Amino acid sequence: MKREQFELLAPGGDLDSIKAAIAAGADAIYCGLDRFNARNRASNLTLDNLNGVLALAHQHDCKVFLTLNVLILESEIPAIVRLINQLTTTEIDGVIVQDLGLAYILKHHFPMLDVHASTQLNTHNEGQILFLNQLGVSRVNLSRELNIKEIKHLAQFGLAHDVLMEVFVHGSYCIGFSGICYISSARNGASGNRGRCSQPCREQYQTTQTGNDYPLNLKDNSAFGDLEALVDAGVYSLKVEGRIKKSHYVFTVVDNWRKQIDRLCDGEDLSSDTTELYTVFNRDFSNAFLQGDFGKNMYIDNPRDNAVTHFSKVYGVTSEDELNTIKTKLYDDKTQIIDRVAKEIADFDLSSAQNKGSSLKGGVGTPQTEKLNHHRPSNPVAKLSVLISSAKDVDLLDSNDIDLYYQLPMGMKAELAGLIELFSANTHLKPFFPSILIGDDFAAAVEFLDTVRPQLSITNNSGVAYQAKALGLGWIAGPEMNTTNSFTMHCQQQEFSASGAFISNELSKKQIFQLKRPDNFKTFYSIYHPNTLLTSRQCLFQQTEGCKKIKVNKGCLRRCEKRTSIINLKDTSYVVQKHKGSHNSMYSEHNVLNLELLKDFSELFTDVLIDLRDIQTETQVGVGKQELIELFLQGLQSNMRDADAVQNIQRQLLQTTNKQYHKGV
């Protein structure tokens, strides 16, 4: 093995951590500025010291990638274009992005910059790799939930299309798929998609039926013993998580991984000694997602540092004196690491290149999208779409004035024959694709599209979008594709022939006001729905109401159907529901009801959706689905300006919320 076959990618949350990563032998560092990055709680860099960091890193053959991995608001487009102009005058090695509009700007106006896809884009299937490749992305950070077989398949596929794969190998696991986790956003406007996650999954909840106080808290990821498997899979970049961790943590983890990679390249036996990894912050370790053997053993009922507990078990501590000895030793060991890091980086000087190349003169002005407007010249009343998830609701309506969408399961393969039969028998049905479609389930989604040939679909998965375009089928970017600016809409339309897009429910009224809609492009908004906070490949019942199974298997995905609730001690309760054929999801206690939107934006939105899937929250519905549809149709006739029509809806939907529309992100 040659060292250039791999990249050890380290976090750089502040200057000391960046220096520590360089000293420990990182091949590359990802770091953010004080804006537009997904770790706002990190200290981050300023433009004034970026060039110093670049010069220091390059002296040590270490690359630097800048994280611009958040959703971009319309009002921020001029500022981020100015920033990118400035980056082109530096020697930055690449940028990491989440926002499709930003990726579009980079492709068409800054092709000299290397672009990587953030884990926030939740990439887990072939179609998504092709989608991102069309946007000029050279590297993809794969979803953390994938097993080594799935990773190998995508890595080999990526290599065939000149896209490198990046995999998290050490650090925090999230309970939900990245990019489609809205729990922090819904709670207080601190959106994970804006780098402000307040980590409600790490907080204490009312003790569950299984006796757990931290039912959403996972152990940390460590693939230290899986290096050979990752190499065999064809993974290029091995990524360490931790931009809010201290420099001694970064140094220790990177140093251990550097030595492990060097052993492999030198043909030596790999180490199994994790003593130093357990000495710095950890929540205990698991490689269960990577091994495809995940379940109850991935959870830990303590979000804080597990080091004392770990070494107490290792040394068989039985007394208070022995425990204090362990604590003292850990303190001394960490102090030694901190002192070592201080000595290693003492001569690292950033001042010589502090302000080099910081001029903003020249460059690209703010790009303008063509034919963007707020106005809908015809059809002044928004069209109603209805989302269902049960075959018994297929005959709910057959009016040409209403579009009826059917929620497809995440486990498409097992249900494919029945779904094809259902749609063939009900040609008025339109498919609504989920955000998660892994492996054979994505292949089944492709087969479904090719067989059914729906003229219009809503998809929350960009891989399906890519395939729809390839087949010449109309598609709408769903709510979980996170459309927050006009350039994202332009990207969807111009690059992938999208027919329209849902505007993100994370945006406030003020943030939506900035948007402009391309001509011949539909703009959707979900005005009534159960609020999906997160979706998890993990089982959310093992730590809540309990499950007899120790680990998740394929039967769980297809057959399991459960519901429970958990209560966060800081605020409210959340609904946990598993539907047959799909992964676990968590929902807000109350459904979202936004009747203000059309009154505020009668000319911006062409279509609105109401979600009538069978998801049981605490919202009380006083009428049947058909009657509810009629009430919404009546309200739409006046764009929700008819007070009586609005009150009729509100009387039948008790305990709803609309906080996000007013607080935004």
ABEGO torsion letter per residue (X at the ends): XBAAABBBBBBBABAAAAAAAAAAGBABBBBBBABGBABAABAEBBAAAAAAAAAAAAAAGBBBBBBABBBBBAAAAAAAAAAAAAAAABABAEBBBABAAAAAAAAAABAABBBBBBAAAGBABAAAAAAAAAAGBABBBBBAABBAAAAAAAAAAAAAAGBBBBBBABEBBBABBBGABAAAAAAAGBBAAAGABAGAAABBBBBBAAGBABAABBBBBBAAAAAAAAAAAGBABBBBBGAABBAAAAAAAAAAAAAAAAAAAAGBBBBABAAAAAABBBAEBBAAAAAGBBEAAABBABABBAAAAAAAAAAGBABAAAAAAAAAAAAAAAAAAAAAAAAAAAABBAAAAAABGABABEEBBBBBBBGBBABBABGABBBBBBBBABAAAAAABABAABBBBBBBBABAAAAAAAAAAAAAABAABBBBBBABBBEAAAAAAAAAAAAAGBABBBBABAAAAAAAAAAGBBBBBBAAAGBABAAAAAAAAAAAGBAEBBBBAABBAAAAAABBBBBGBBBBBBABBBBBABBBABBAAAABAEBABABBBAAAAAABBBBBBBBBAABBBBBBBBBBGBBBBBBBABBBBBAAAAAABAAABABBBBBABBBBBABBBABBAAAAAAAAAAAAAAGGABAAAAAAAAAABBGBBAAAAAAEX
